[in-house]
Amino acid sequence: MLVATYSICACDLEAQQWGVATQSKFLAVGSVVPWAAPLAGAIATQSYANPRYGPDGLALLREGLSAEEVVARLTEADEGRAERQLGVVDAEGRGASFTGEACHDWAGGRVGPGYAAQGNILVSGETVDALAETFESTAGRPLVERLLDCLDAAQAAGGDRRGQQSAALLVVGPDQGYAGLSDTFVDLRVDDHERPLAELRRLVGMHHELFVATPREKWIEVDDELRAEIAERLAKLGHDRLAEWAGVENLEERVNGDDAIDPVVLDRLRRRSR
């Protein structure tokens, strides 16, 4: 099955995050292209994709092979490599990209410190250039934001010449997922949408509101006046405990005690109880 798409594998070594962002005129691109493992690396498999490149490549990365070694090992063992496209970033931030000679034009890749960008059936190579240049120019910002910006820049530069349909974002880091008990920081997919990149960005905003904790020093101290307001607003919504209401709103990860309140929780409570 042809997965004509553009993607970027990238990492933030300081934040200990590795991820893949991708967009395609293909149903549910996130079910095929992106793969990542914390402290190991990230992989994108596309064109006439070989889905085994994902788990097999991550296993090689866990063994300590470099991105270039993983690309070589996977493609050399694959008789269909002429139609494959592959991007890899390893545990040390080294990138490698492979484009088989039978991939449909425009097809190619570009690598640099911390990333591997690639695409096939593109309007032109400017799409891959936009992925690379945007990643390079946004150093220092959170990896999720950089990857979203990369996708937007690539689309603005032409993107998949067949159009848009789906997009996905996968970012992993050790114990950085739900409740600190998962390594999956973000795993969001837009399977079929007229504007998949806009929808993906909206979902990331929801994800951050629900799951990305506000530093404790930025929480608001609950004095007597605010405590009375919270109680009044909860009563209006039919609740007598903040934790109970927060659970209904899927904000339970943002509630911890009664002496201070996460500003995200307070804002949601005020909006819901208007």
C-alpha positions as CSV (number, residue, x, y, z in Angstrom):
1,M,0.0,0.0,0.0
2,L,1.4,3.4,-1.0
3,V,1.8,5.9,1.8
4,A,2.7,9.0,0.0
5,T,3.5,11.5,2.7
6,Y,6.0,13.8,4.3
7,S,7.4,13.3,7.8
8,I,10.1,14.3,10.2
9,C,11.7,12.2,12.9
10,A,13.4,14.3,15.6
11,C,14.6,14.5,19.1
12,D,15.3,16.9,22.0
13,L,18.1,15.2,23.9
14,E,17.9,17.7,26.8
15,A,14.2,17.0,27.3
16,Q,14.8,13.3,26.6
17,Q,12.1,13.2,23.9
18,W,12.0,11.5,20.5
19,G,9.1,11.8,18.0
20,V,7.6,11.7,14.6
21,A,5.2,14.1,12.8
22,T,3.6,13.2,9.5
23,Q,0.9,14.3,7.0
24,S,-0.5,12.5,4.0
25,K,-3.2,12.1,1.4
26,F,-3.8,8.6,3.0
27,L,-6.3,7.3,5.5
28,A,-4.9,7.1,9.0
29,V,-1.3,7.8,8.3
30,G,-0.6,7.5,12.0
31,S,-1.4,3.8,11.9
32,V,1.6,3.1,9.6
33,V,4.3,5.8,9.6
34,P,5.4,6.9,13.1
35,W,7.3,4.7,15.6
36,A,9.3,5.8,18.6
37,A,10.8,4.5,21.8
38,P,12.2,6.5,24.8
39,L,16.0,6.7,25.0
40,A,16.3,4.7,21.8
41,G,15.0,6.7,18.8
42,A,12.3,7.4,16.3
43,I,11.4,5.9,12.9
44,A,9.2,6.9,10.0
45,T,8.3,4.2,7.3
46,Q,6.5,5.3,4.2
47,S,6.1,5.2,0.4
48,Y,5.2,1.5,-0.2
49,A,5.7,1.2,3.5
50,N,7.2,-1.8,5.2
51,P,5.5,-1.7,8.6
52,R,8.1,-4.1,10.0
53,Y,10.6,-1.3,9.8
54,G,9.0,0.1,12.9
55,P,9.3,-2.6,15.5
56,D,12.4,-4.1,13.9
57,G,14.1,-0.8,13.6
58,L,13.3,0.1,17.2
59,A,14.8,-3.2,18.4
60,L,18.0,-2.3,16.5
61,L,18.1,1.1,18.1
62,R,17.7,-0.4,21.5
63,E,20.8,-2.5,20.8
64,G,22.7,0.7,20.3
65,L,23.0,0.8,16.5
66,S,23.3,4.2,14.9
67,A,20.6,5.7,12.7
68,E,22.7,5.0,9.5
69,E,23.3,1.4,10.7
70,V,19.6,0.8,11.3
71,V,18.7,2.1,7.8
72,A,21.3,-0.1,6.2
73,R,20.3,-3.2,8.2
74,L,16.6,-2.8,7.4
75,T,16.9,-1.9,3.7
76,E,19.6,-4.5,2.9
77,A,17.3,-7.2,4.2
78,D,14.3,-6.0,2.2
79,E,13.8,-7.1,-1.4
80,G,11.2,-4.3,-1.8
81,R,13.6,-1.5,-0.7
82,A,13.5,0.3,-4.1
83,E,10.0,1.4,-3.2
84,R,10.6,2.2,0.4
85,Q,11.2,5.4,2.2
86,L,12.6,5.5,5.7
87,G,13.7,8.1,8.3
88,V,15.5,7.4,11.6
89,V,16.8,9.4,14.5
90,D,18.8,7.5,17.1
91,A,19.5,7.9,20.8
92,E,22.3,10.3,20.3
93,G,20.3,12.5,17.9
94,R,22.0,11.3,14.7
95,G,19.7,11.3,11.7
96,A,19.5,9.1,8.6
97,S,17.1,9.0,5.6
98,F,16.6,6.5,2.8
99,T,14.6,6.9,-0.4
100,G,14.4,4.0,-2.8
101,E,15.0,4.7,-6.5
102,A,11.5,3.5,-7.4
103,C,9.7,6.0,-5.1
104,H,7.4,8.4,-7.0
105,D,8.6,11.9,-7.6
106,W,9.2,14.2,-5.9
107,A,10.9,12.0,-3.4
108,G,13.9,12.5,-1.1
109,G,15.2,13.4,2.3
110,R,17.4,15.6,4.3
111,V,19.1,15.1,7.7
112,G,20.8,17.2,10.3
113,P,21.5,17.3,14.0
114,G,18.5,15.8,15.8
115,Y,16.3,15.1,12.8
116,A,15.6,13.2,9.5
117,A,13.1,14.7,7.1
118,Q,11.7,12.9,4.1
119,G,8.7,12.8,1.7
120,N,7.4,11.3,-1.5
121,I,4.9,12.3,-4.2
122,L,5.5,15.9,-3.2
123,V,5.0,19.0,-5.2
124,S,8.8,19.6,-4.9
125,G,11.8,19.3,-2.7
126,E,10.8,22.5,-1.0
127,T,8.5,20.6,1.2
128,V,11.4,18.6,2.7
129,D,13.5,21.8,2.9
130,A,10.8,23.4,4.9
131,L,10.7,20.5,7.3
132,A,14.4,20.7,7.9
133,E,14.8,24.5,8.0
134,T,11.9,24.9,10.4
135,F,13.3,22.4,12.8
136,E,16.7,24.0,12.6
137,S,15.3,27.5,13.2
138,T,13.2,26.6,16.2
139,A,15.9,25.2,18.5
140,G,15.2,25.7,22.1
141,R,11.4,25.4,21.9
142,P,9.4,22.3,23.0
143,L,9.7,19.4,20.6
144,V,5.9,19.1,20.1
145,E,5.6,22.7,19.1
146,R,8.6,22.4,16.7
147,L,7.1,19.3,15.0
148,L,3.7,21.0,14.5
149,D,5.4,24.0,13.0
150,C,7.4,21.7,10.7
151,L,4.3,20.2,9.3
152,D,2.7,23.6,8.7
153,A,5.7,24.9,7.0
154,A,6.0,21.8,4.8
155,Q,2.3,22.1,3.8
156,A,2.8,25.8,2.9
157,A,5.7,24.8,0.7
158,G,3.6,22.4,-1.3
159,G,3.2,19.2,0.6
160,D,1.8,16.0,-0.8
161,R,0.9,16.9,-4.4
162,R,-2.3,14.8,-4.1
163,G,-3.6,16.9,-1.2
164,Q,-4.3,16.4,2.5
165,Q,-6.2,13.8,4.5
166,S,-4.6,12.6,7.7
167,A,-1.8,13.6,10.1
168,A,-0.2,12.3,13.2
169,L,2.1,13.2,16.1
170,L,4.0,10.8,18.3
171,V,6.4,12.0,21.0
172,V,7.8,9.7,23.7
173,G,10.0,10.2,26.8
174,P,10.8,8.2,29.9
175,D,7.9,8.4,32.4
176,Q,6.6,11.5,30.6
177,G,3.2,10.1,29.8
178,Y,-0.1,9.8,31.7
179,A,0.3,10.0,35.5
180,G,4.1,9.5,35.0
181,L,3.4,5.8,34.4
182,S,3.7,5.8,30.6
183,D,6.5,6.8,28.2
184,T,4.1,8.2,25.6
185,F,4.0,11.9,26.0
186,V,1.8,12.6,22.9
187,D,0.1,10.1,20.6
188,L,-2.5,11.9,18.5
189,R,-4.0,11.1,15.1
190,V,-6.3,12.8,12.6
191,D,-7.4,9.9,10.4
192,D,-9.6,11.7,7.8
193,H,-10.1,15.4,7.7
194,E,-10.2,18.3,5.2
195,R,-7.7,20.3,7.3
196,P,-5.8,17.6,9.2
197,L,-3.0,19.9,10.4
198,A,-5.3,22.4,11.9
199,E,-7.3,19.6,13.6
200,L,-4.1,18.0,14.9
201,R,-3.0,21.3,16.4
202,R,-6.4,21.6,18.1
203,L,-6.1,18.1,19.6
204,V,-2.6,18.9,20.9
205,G,-4.1,21.9,22.6
206,M,-6.7,19.7,24.3
207,H,-4.0,17.2,25.2
208,H,-1.9,19.8,26.9
209,E,-4.9,21.2,28.8
210,L,-5.7,17.8,30.2
211,F,-2.4,16.2,30.7
212,V,0.5,18.7,30.8
213,A,1.0,19.8,34.4
214,T,1.3,23.4,35.3
215,P,4.5,23.9,37.5
216,R,3.4,24.0,41.2
217,E,4.9,27.4,41.7
218,K,2.4,28.8,39.2
219,W,-0.6,27.4,41.0
220,I,-2.9,30.0,42.7
221,E,-3.1,30.0,46.5
222,V,-6.7,29.4,47.7
223,D,-7.6,32.1,50.2
224,D,-11.0,32.4,51.9
225,E,-12.5,34.4,49.1
226,L,-11.4,32.1,46.4
227,R,-12.4,29.0,48.4
228,A,-15.9,30.5,48.7
229,E,-16.0,31.2,44.9
230,I,-14.9,27.6,44.1
231,A,-17.6,26.2,46.4
232,E,-20.3,28.3,44.9
233,R,-19.3,27.4,41.4
234,L,-19.1,23.7,42.2
235,A,-22.6,23.8,43.8
236,K,-23.9,25.4,40.6
237,L,-22.6,22.4,38.7
238,G,-24.0,19.9,41.2
239,H,-20.8,19.0,43.0
240,D,-19.4,19.6,46.5
241,R,-15.8,18.5,45.9
242,L,-13.3,19.9,43.4
243,A,-11.7,16.5,42.9
244,E,-15.1,15.0,42.0
245,W,-15.9,17.7,39.4
246,A,-12.3,17.5,38.0
247,G,-12.7,13.8,37.4
248,V,-15.8,14.5,35.3
249,E,-13.8,17.0,33.3
250,N,-10.8,14.6,32.9
251,L,-8.7,17.1,34.9
252,E,-7.9,14.8,37.8
253,E,-4.2,15.0,37.1
254,R,-4.3,18.7,37.8
255,V,-5.9,18.5,41.3
256,N,-3.8,18.0,44.4
257,G,-5.0,19.2,47.7
258,D,-7.2,22.3,48.7
259,D,-4.6,24.9,49.5
260,A,-3.7,25.8,45.9
261,I,-5.4,25.3,42.5
262,D,-4.0,24.9,39.0
263,P,-5.0,27.9,37.0
264,V,-6.1,25.7,34.1
265,V,-8.6,24.0,36.5
266,L,-9.8,27.4,37.8
267,D,-10.3,28.7,34.3
268,R,-12.3,25.6,33.3
269,L,-14.5,25.8,36.4
270,R,-15.3,29.5,35.8
271,R,-16.1,28.8,32.2
272,R,-18.3,25.8,33.0
273,S,-20.2,27.7,35.7
274,R,-21.0,30.9,34.0
